[in-house]
Amino acid sequence: MAWNFISKLVISGPQWPVNGNGFQGILHFQLDNNGNVSGTVYGDSLSNIIIENNFIQFRRNGNGFHQIWTGAIVDLQFGQGGIDHGVVLMGTFTHDDQGCFGWTTEPLVLAV
């Protein structure tokens, strides 16, 4: 995987409050000692995780369904509201290979 500072930050352990099609939850990635990435969203396991540069994709393995989440790691530089620098994850997902639904995380503030 091609990791830059931002993609390393994503997998370094923060819990990302996420809104997927209006449903609030937590998105979380972990990196083990062997460099393998795992994670969960809404408590369901993730597989086929790809995090390269500012691209992110994973499969949510739900109870009787699956979703493919694709998106971007967006480096924010606000300069307003007391936030100088942050990161947000956002994109779309399909549910059982159908539809196109939006998702976004709350910004992770890097500097104030």
N, C-alpha and C positions, 0 to 999 in steps of 0.2 A: 504494500500500500504506500502511496505517496502522501506522507503527512507533513503538513506545515504547522506553524504555531497554533493556528486556529483549530485545525482538525485534531491536533493533539489535545487541545483544551476540551473539546467535545467529549473525548473518551477518557478524560482524566478523573471522572467520578462525580461531577455535579449532577444533581437531580434537576431535570428541566421540567417545570410546569408546562404542560402542553394542552392545547385546545384542538381537538380533531373533530371537525364538522359539528361544533357546538358542545362536545363532551370534554370536560376537564379531567386531567389525569397527570401522571408523571411518566416522563421518558428518561431512561437511565442507561448509560453505557458503562462498561467496565473493561479494563485491559489487564490480562493476567501476565504473569512473569515470562511467559513464552511469546508474548505479543499477539495473543488471540483476543479479539473483541467479542464480548457478549452483551446482552442487554434485555431490558423489558420495557413495555409500554402498557399502561393500564393493567399491570400485573401479569401480562402475557409475555411469553418468551419471544425473542427475536432470533431470526436466522438470516443467512445470506447477507450479512452486514457488509456494506461497502462504504468506506469513508476515505475519500481521496481528494486532497486539496480542499476545495469548498463544495464538493459534491457528496451527498449522503443518500443511501438507499438501504432499505431493510425489509424483511418480511415479518409481519406480526402473525404469530400462530395462535389464533383464538380457539375457543371451545366450539368446534364444528364449523369454523370459517377461517379464512386467511385474508390478509391485506398486504398489498405492496405499497410501501411508503417511499416516495422519491422527493428530494428537495435540495436545498442549498443551505450552506452555512454562510450567513451574511454578517460581514464585519461592519458594524455600525460606528459611525463617528458623528455623534450628535452635535456637541457644542452648545446644546440648549438644555434647559431644565436641570442643570447640575450634573448631567451625564456627559462625559467626554468621549467614552469609548465603551462599546459593548458588542455582544454577539447574540444573534437570534437564529434559530433554525426554522425553516418554513418550506412548504411544498404542497404536494397533493398525494392522495392515496386512492387505490381501488379496493373495493370490497368484493371478494370472490370473483375477481377479474372483471368487475362491472363498475360503472360510475366513475366519477372523478370528484373527490371531496378534498377540501382544503384543510391544512393543519399548520399551526405555528406554535412556537414556544414563547414564553416570556423572555425578554432580554436578560442575558447574564452580563452584569455591569463589570467592566474590567478596570475602569478608572472614573473617579468623580472629581 
